[in-house]
Amino acid sequence: MSEWALEGDGLTRRYGGFAALDDVAIALRPGEIRGLIGPNGAGKSTLMDLLSGRGAPLSGRVRLFGRDISAMPARQRRRAGLARSFQKTNIFPDLTVAKQIGLATSAAEIDNSVEVMDALGLTALRDRRAADISHGDQRRLDVALALVGRPRVLLLDEPAAGLTMAESLNLALLLRELAARWQVTVLIVEHDMEVIFSICSHLTVLQLGRILAEGTPEQVRSMPEVITAYLGSSVA
Amino acid sequence: MTGKATRALGICLAVGLAGALVPRLIGSPLLLTLLTQAVLNAILATGVGFLVRQNGLVSFGHAGFFGIGAYVVALSGKYQVMPIEASLLLGILGAAGLALLLGAAMLRLAGVAFSMLTLAVAQALYELVLRWRGLANGDDGIAVQLPRRIFGLDQSVFQQPASMFTICWIVLVLVLAGLALLIASHFGTLTMAIRENEERARFIGYRTLPPRAVVYAISAAIAALAGALFALYNGFVTPDVLYWSLSGEALVMAVIGGTRAVWGPALGALIFFLFKNAAGDLTEHWPAIIGGTLIVVTVLLPRGASGSVAMLMERVGMRAP
């Protein structure tokens, strides 16, 4: 067993001459909640895509608990224990909530669907079409689809996008609790600094496709280059 | 669940029996002939509609599979290679197998490109049968040599409108019941999920191409079944059974009936034939009336006739089947 839950090495993706991600390495310890922050266009979503197998990397390797999963398509990575949610809500609009959760569950070895639906407040909506529930509920459904089957590593791409500040903080605290309960390692992209600082044990800061800084929230918050590049004066 | 299954079984039996009584109630041989054709086409349209429902894909080439079903029966009679019952099965399996192979390649393409390729493949089959006269007499067509007994029944049973109507009706009800079961199964949910969001289906751990290819194959098999029944009934097969206009008609039926309900396209086929008949009595330009109606249906009833029926039933407090 590797000391790392998830490792990415030399991850690079170019669009034309532009390097969206340039030789990035990242490693998550089992059980940690890592925040991934950076300005728009820093490469956060690209990094999530490379780790989760959305499109093939031009170069680089990804290991899940020491096992090389670089050649695996997204489907196999999910079955190996690496799940993700999406920044742009990515659900099955014409299926009921229960049907799609059930479908995701039957691809997994562990059935925690009742717990997941309860925790994310979806139980009362089980027989509703996903297209007919509120945006906030759809966001939680997107996360629920990734959480069923208790993945070992969970990639969350702005799970709270479009939610109010109170809603996003609640969701974040809930995710922290679930991650601890099921020992899920989490990598989360989030713009809301309050959310990030309240749930993350470590942060990685991306800028222009490279890693700018890494450390605990307190360390990162006080790094001058981070302040100028991203956080600006609002957090100083 | 068992209550639901019992109810569904009850509906099937009731509809099956009701259909079997139709020939006794209808005196006019002309109308009965028309209805038999309608039910044959209803089976074809059901196949086309199932592809739309489960894969979100439009086929312009289901005449190709219909024609395979018809020609395999006709050719096995000509060359005396196997019993007619076996040829029926061979045509259906052959169409399904071809669809699996084609699907593995074509289903990687987005909607319109897929539709165009289905048209191209079906037209290629049409040209093949038309030009390779040695195979099936080209556009002269080929008479189907029927043995005296088919599936233990006298051959005339398959050629008289009254009895053939009953046979086709029962086949249609069985096909619809089978599809309803399939839709309610895990496979049904999975294929609907893939239709809705193929990427997320992969990200929750599923292969997406094989299930879509299987839906295409099932849809093709149903079309071939309709073709084989047509060959038995008509006793004569020409390349017209492979022509694109038949694919187009089947699609029109599915659109008129609506594809959300599995029985929608079959209802569309009945409406299409009765309407075509009425319009044909009025004017020789009946396709214009059909076309105009199609536009009206698409605009006013986007969910088709079956969607309207389901809506009416909900309004009077019943759950649609």
Interface residues (C-beta under 8 A of the other chain):
Chain A: S52 R54 P73 A74 R75 R78 R79 A83 R84 F86 N90 I91 F92 P93 D94 L95 K99 Q100 G102 L103 A104 S106 A107 A108 L145 A146 G149
Chain B: H186 T189 L190 M192 A193 E196 N197 E199 R200 A201 R202 F203 I204 G205 Y206 R207
